[in-house]
Amino acid sequence: MCPSWLHASDHLSTRQYARIVKAWVTAIGLDPTMYGTHTLRRTKASLIYRRTKNLRAVQLLLGHTKLESTVRYLGIEVDDALEMAEQTEV
């Protein structure tokens, strides 16, 4: 990746990342107002959860301190999520 234009850093700014995502979405013919960086974050987390049912792993990936935050973020039922979390060994 190109260094940040604002600082001598190899990291992208949030704005640079958003511009890249917008360019990708536009390039594949989708409406850029419907997709963004947060959409990608949420979709990735949802796909990982759906495939693994590992709520704790998703919690760690998202950086959530509370399992309840992850449950709300994914939009799943609390009872189902807590049951799965109890069944998942970490």
ZAGU-861385 format. One record per residue (C-alpha): residue number from 1; z, y, x. Coordinates in nm, 2 decimals, decimal comma. Layout:
BEGIN
     n       up    north     east
   NUM        Z        Y        X
...
***
This chain:
BEGIN
     n       up    north     east
     1     0,00     0,00     0,00
     2    -0,05     0,36     0,10
     3     0,26     0,55     0,22
     4     0,41     0,80    -0,02
     5     0,25     1,14    -0,02
     6     0,58     1,31    -0,05
     7     0,78     1,13     0,21
     8     0,71     0,93     0,53
     9     0,79     0,61     0,35
    10     0,61     0,28     0,27
    11     0,76     0,29    -0,08
    12     0,57     0,41    -0,39
    13     0,73     0,67    -0,61
    14     0,77     0,59    -0,98
    15     0,49     0,83    -1,06
    16     0,25     0,67    -0,81
    17     0,33     0,33    -0,96
    18     0,27     0,46    -1,31
    19    -0,07     0,60    -1,20
    20    -0,17     0,26    -1,05
    21    -0,07     0,08    -1,36
    22    -0,27     0,33    -1,57
    23    -0,57     0,28    -1,35
    24    -0,55    -0,10    -1,38
    25    -0,51    -0,09    -1,76
    26    -0,80     0,15    -1,80
    27    -1,02    -0,06    -1,56
    28    -0,98    -0,37    -1,78
    29    -1,06    -0,18    -2,09
    30    -0,72    -0,15    -2,25
    31    -0,57     0,16    -2,40
    32    -0,35     0,31    -2,13
    33    -0,12     0,47    -2,39
    34    -0,02     0,12    -2,50
    35     0,08    -0,01    -2,16
    36     0,30     0,12    -1,88
    37     0,54     0,03    -1,61
    38     0,82    -0,05    -1,85
    39     0,59    -0,27    -2,06
    40     0,51    -0,48    -1,75
    41     0,88    -0,51    -1,66
    42     0,97    -0,62    -2,01
    43     0,68    -0,86    -2,04
    44     0,76    -1,02    -1,71
    45     1,12    -1,07    -1,80
    46     1,03    -1,21    -2,14
    47     0,78    -1,46    -1,99
    48     1,03    -1,58    -1,74
    49     1,29    -1,62    -2,01
    50     1,05    -1,80    -2,24
    51     0,94    -2,04    -1,97
    52     1,28    -2,12    -1,82
    53     1,54    -2,03    -2,08
    54     1,74    -1,91    -1,78
    55     1,91    -1,60    -1,92
    56     2,12    -1,56    -1,60
    57     1,81    -1,55    -1,38
    58     1,65    -1,29    -1,60
    59     1,98    -1,09    -1,60
    60     1,97    -1,09    -1,21
    61     1,60    -1,00    -1,19
    62     1,65    -0,70    -1,43
    63     1,97    -0,59    -1,25
    64     2,18    -0,59    -1,56
    65     2,56    -0,62    -1,51
    66     2,62    -0,75    -1,86
    67     2,46    -1,05    -2,02
    68     2,47    -0,87    -2,35
    69     2,24    -0,60    -2,21
    70     1,98    -0,86    -2,12
    71     2,01    -1,03    -2,46
    72     1,94    -0,69    -2,63
    73     1,66    -0,61    -2,38
    74     1,48    -0,94    -2,46
    75     1,55    -0,91    -2,83
    76     1,70    -1,26    -2,87
    77     1,98    -1,37    -3,08
    78     2,32    -1,33    -2,91
    79     2,45    -1,67    -3,02
    80     2,14    -1,85    -2,90
    81     2,15    -1,66    -2,57
    82     2,52    -1,73    -2,51
    83     2,48    -2,09    -2,58
    84     2,19    -2,12    -2,33
    85     2,38    -1,92    -2,07
    86     2,67    -2,16    -2,10
    87     2,44    -2,45    -2,05
    88     2,28    -2,30    -1,74
    89     2,45    -2,37    -1,41
    90     2,45    -2,10    -1,15
***
